[in-house]
Amino acid sequence: MICEFCEGQTTKKKVKKPHWLHGKLYIVENVEAEVCSVCGEKYFHATILDEIDHFLEKTHEVKKCISVEVVSM
């Protein structure tokens, strides 16, 4: 796949993905993505995003919780 931002080549990798669902932020690890080797832009297939939603809507193990600051500029 070619990156739409810099025209670099992408490769499949497992990455961490911030994911919002029902107003709650999750950090999902080991998510398959196409990652640009030049600029690092990540592309996620719609089926992967649907899988994340379905996974998070069920009872799931939580690896850890972190605190996140929300600020306004």
N, CA, C and O of each residue as an XYZ file, in Angstrom:
292
protein
N       0.852     -1.171      0.000
C       0.000      0.000      0.000
C       0.901      1.239      0.000
O       1.988      1.225      0.579
N       0.442      2.305     -0.651
C       1.196      3.559     -0.714
C       0.563      4.562      0.257
O      -0.658      4.717      0.285
N       1.383      5.231      1.037
C       0.913      6.232      1.997
C       0.317      7.423      1.251
O       0.919      7.948      0.315
N      -0.864      7.836      1.677
C      -1.514      8.971      1.011
C      -0.929     10.317      1.419
O      -1.245     11.335      0.803
N      -0.084     10.340      2.443
C       0.521     11.599      2.886
C       1.886     11.853      2.251
O       2.167     12.963      1.800
N       2.739     10.815      2.218
C       4.106     11.033      1.725
C       4.476     10.117      0.564
O       5.578     10.215      0.024
N       3.566      9.231      0.178
C       3.766      8.275     -0.903
C       4.819      7.217     -0.593
O       5.339      6.568     -1.500
N       5.134      7.045      0.705
C       6.034      5.971      1.106
C       5.317      4.634      1.060
O       4.093      4.579      0.939
N       6.074      3.571      1.155
C       5.518      2.216      1.134
C       5.136      1.805      2.556
O       5.862      2.103      3.505
N       3.991      1.117      2.708
C       3.583      0.632      4.024
C       3.869     -0.854      4.151
O       3.962     -1.576      3.159
N       4.008     -1.297      5.406
C       4.160     -2.712      5.707
C       3.253     -3.047      6.883
O       2.930     -2.182      7.698
N       2.841     -4.324      6.965
C       2.001     -4.764      8.076
C       2.838     -4.858      9.340
O       3.938     -5.412      9.340
N       2.288     -4.298     10.431
C       2.936     -4.353     11.738
C       1.860     -4.444     12.798
O       0.693     -4.153     12.535
N       2.250     -4.846     13.994
C       1.369     -4.823     15.163
C       1.713     -3.558     15.943
O       2.877     -3.302     16.252
N       0.682     -2.769     16.257
C       0.897     -1.471     16.909
C      -0.075     -1.284     18.067
O      -1.016     -2.060     18.235
N       0.167     -0.240     18.869
C      -0.794      0.217     19.878
C      -1.722      1.212     19.208
O      -1.279      2.051     18.424
N      -3.018      1.121     19.516
C      -3.977      2.025     18.909
C      -4.865      2.650     19.969
O      -5.553      1.933     20.697
N      -4.864      3.995     20.073
C      -5.866      4.654     20.918
C      -7.222      4.456     20.240
O      -7.338      4.629     19.027
N      -8.237      4.098     21.011
C      -9.545      3.788     20.417
C     -10.655      4.291     21.339
O     -10.725      3.904     22.505
N     -11.509      5.145     20.815
C     -12.652      5.667     21.566
C     -13.874      4.807     21.292
O     -14.157      4.473     20.142
N     -14.598      4.449     22.347
C     -15.847      3.712     22.204
C     -16.779      4.127     23.336
O     -16.428      4.018     24.511
N     -17.963      4.601     22.978
C     -18.974      5.037     23.954
C     -18.411      6.060     24.946
O     -18.683      5.996     26.145
N     -17.619      7.007     24.420
C     -17.073      8.079     25.249
C     -15.928      7.675     26.152
O     -15.535      8.446     27.027
N     -15.381      6.482     25.961
C     -14.294      5.998     26.799
C     -13.083      5.708     25.918
O     -13.220      5.136     24.837
N     -11.898      6.102     26.382
C     -10.661      5.893     25.632
C      -9.978      4.604     26.082
O      -9.793      4.365     27.275
N      -9.613      3.790     25.114
C      -8.866      2.559     25.355
C      -7.549      2.643     24.588
O      -7.474      3.302     23.551
N      -6.520      1.984     25.091
C      -5.279      1.773     24.354
C      -5.249      0.275     24.061
O      -5.125     -0.539     24.976
N      -5.362     -0.082     22.799
C      -5.423     -1.485     22.399
C      -4.065     -1.874     21.811
O      -3.578     -1.241     20.874
N      -3.470     -2.911     22.368
C      -2.158     -3.365     21.907
C      -2.296     -4.491     20.890
O      -3.331     -5.153     20.815
N      -1.249     -4.694     20.117
C      -1.155     -5.789     19.146
C      -2.227     -5.717     18.065
O      -2.819     -6.732     17.699
N      -2.471     -4.520     17.560
C      -3.455     -4.308     16.504
C      -2.724     -4.288     15.166
O      -1.721     -3.593     15.006
N      -3.239     -5.062     14.201
C      -2.623     -5.103     12.878
C      -2.914     -3.805     12.128
O      -4.055     -3.344     12.078
N      -1.868     -3.226     11.549
C      -1.998     -1.984     10.788
C      -1.007     -1.991      9.638
O      -0.019     -2.725      9.648
N      -1.291     -1.164      8.657
C      -0.315     -0.866      7.609
C       0.389      0.411      8.070
O      -0.266      1.430      8.290
N       1.706      0.367      8.217
C       2.475      1.496      8.744
C       3.460      1.975      7.685
O       4.222      1.186      7.126
N       3.434      3.279      7.418
C       4.333      3.859      6.426
C       5.776      3.826      6.942
O       6.058      4.240      8.067
N       6.672      3.329      6.101
C       8.080      3.232      6.485
C       8.784      4.585      6.449
O       9.893      4.712      6.969
N       8.156      5.609      5.839
C       8.770      6.928      5.747
C       8.260      7.851      6.861
O       9.054      8.381      7.638
N       6.936      8.044      6.939
C       6.393      9.024      7.893
C       5.734      8.406      9.122
O       5.430      9.112     10.083
N       5.511      7.095      9.098
C       4.937      6.416     10.259
C       3.416      6.443     10.339
O       2.847      5.945     11.310
N       2.748      7.010      9.343
C       1.283      7.036      9.338
C       0.754      5.600      9.411
O       1.293      4.690      8.781
N      -0.339      5.418     10.214
C      -0.916      4.087     10.401
C      -2.271      4.021      9.721
O      -3.070      4.954      9.800
N      -2.515      2.907      9.052
C      -3.792      2.654      8.387
C      -4.383      1.371      8.969
O      -3.704      0.349      9.076
N      -5.663      1.446      9.343
C      -6.357      0.297      9.925
C      -7.505     -0.106      9.010
O      -8.292      0.743      8.590
N      -7.607     -1.385      8.701
C      -8.711     -1.879      7.894
C      -9.997     -1.819      8.713
O      -9.969     -2.015      9.928
N     -11.117     -1.552      8.058
C     -12.417     -1.428      8.727
C     -12.761     -2.692      9.517
O     -13.364     -2.605     10.586
N     -12.389     -3.851      9.008
C     -12.699     -5.092      9.728
C     -11.960     -5.163     11.058
O     -12.493     -5.679     12.040
N     -10.747     -4.651     11.092
C      -9.972     -4.612     12.344
C     -10.652     -3.681     13.335
O     -10.769     -4.015     14.514
N     -11.103     -2.515     12.877
C     -11.772     -1.560     13.761
C     -13.072     -2.146     14.301
O     -13.401     -1.942     15.469
N     -13.809     -2.865     13.472
C     -15.034     -3.538     13.937
C     -14.700     -4.602     14.981
O     -15.413     -4.736     15.976
N     -13.622     -5.360     14.763
C     -13.194     -6.374     15.727
C     -12.866     -5.747     17.075
O     -13.205     -6.304     18.119
N     -12.206     -4.589     17.058
C     -11.875     -3.899     18.306
C     -13.157     -3.513     19.035
O     -13.280     -3.748     20.237
N     -14.118     -2.920     18.315
C     -15.394     -2.538     18.937
C     -16.069     -3.743     19.581
O     -16.494     -3.669     20.733
N     -16.171     -4.848     18.853
C     -16.830     -6.047     19.380
C     -16.087     -6.590     20.596
O     -16.710     -7.007     21.572
N     -14.762     -6.584     20.537
C     -13.953     -7.061     21.659
C     -14.194     -6.219     22.905
O     -14.386     -6.761     23.994
N     -14.185     -4.893     22.750
C     -14.330     -3.998     23.900
C     -15.740     -4.003     24.477
O     -15.919     -3.724     25.663
N     -16.742     -4.314     23.659
C     -18.116     -4.348     24.152
C     -18.404     -5.580     24.998
O     -19.387     -5.602     25.739
N     -17.564     -6.601     24.899
C     -17.701     -7.804     25.727
C     -16.858     -7.640     26.987
O     -16.046     -6.720     27.088
N     -17.055     -8.528     27.929
C     -16.178     -8.563     29.095
C     -14.781     -8.940     28.613
O     -14.600     -9.915     27.883
N     -13.793     -8.143     29.039
C     -12.421     -8.385     28.592
C     -11.453     -8.104     29.732
O     -11.756     -7.352     30.658
N     -10.294     -8.720     29.643
C      -9.259     -8.517     30.650
C      -8.623     -7.142     30.441
O      -8.347     -6.738     29.311
N      -8.398     -6.435     31.541
C      -7.736     -5.130     31.497
C      -6.306     -5.317     31.978
O      -6.075     -5.746     33.108
N      -5.346     -4.993     31.115
C      -3.928     -5.159     31.438
C      -3.488     -4.167     32.513
O      -2.804     -4.539     33.466
N      -3.885     -2.897     32.353
C      -3.603     -1.875     33.359
C      -4.431     -0.639     33.040
O      -4.934     -0.489     31.926
N      -4.570      0.235     34.011
C      -5.266      1.517     33.828
C      -4.242      2.637     33.981
O      -3.331      2.548     34.804
N      -4.399      3.690     33.184
C      -3.510      4.837     33.270
C      -4.343      6.111     33.402
O      -5.523      6.131     33.049
N      -3.733      7.148     33.901
C      -4.385      8.446     34.026
C      -3.983      9.312     32.832
O      -2.814      9.351     32.449
N      -4.966     10.007     32.247
C      -4.700     10.851     31.078
C      -5.204     12.258     31.368
O      -6.348     12.436     31.785
N      -4.354     13.257     31.150
C      -4.765     14.637     31.332
C      -5.497     15.136     30.097
O      -5.093     14.848     28.970
N      -6.572     15.882     30.308
C      -7.318     16.509     29.224
C      -7.164     18.013     29.410
O      -7.507     18.550     30.463
N      -6.648     18.692     28.388
C      -6.414     20.127     28.475
C      -7.047     20.834     27.281
O      -7.346     20.200     26.269
N      -7.248     22.123     27.395
C      -7.804     22.912     26.309
C      -6.845     24.056     26.024
O      -6.263     24.634     26.942
N      -6.685     24.376     24.758
C      -5.796     25.486     24.382
C      -6.628     26.661     23.916
O      -6.079     27.701     23.552
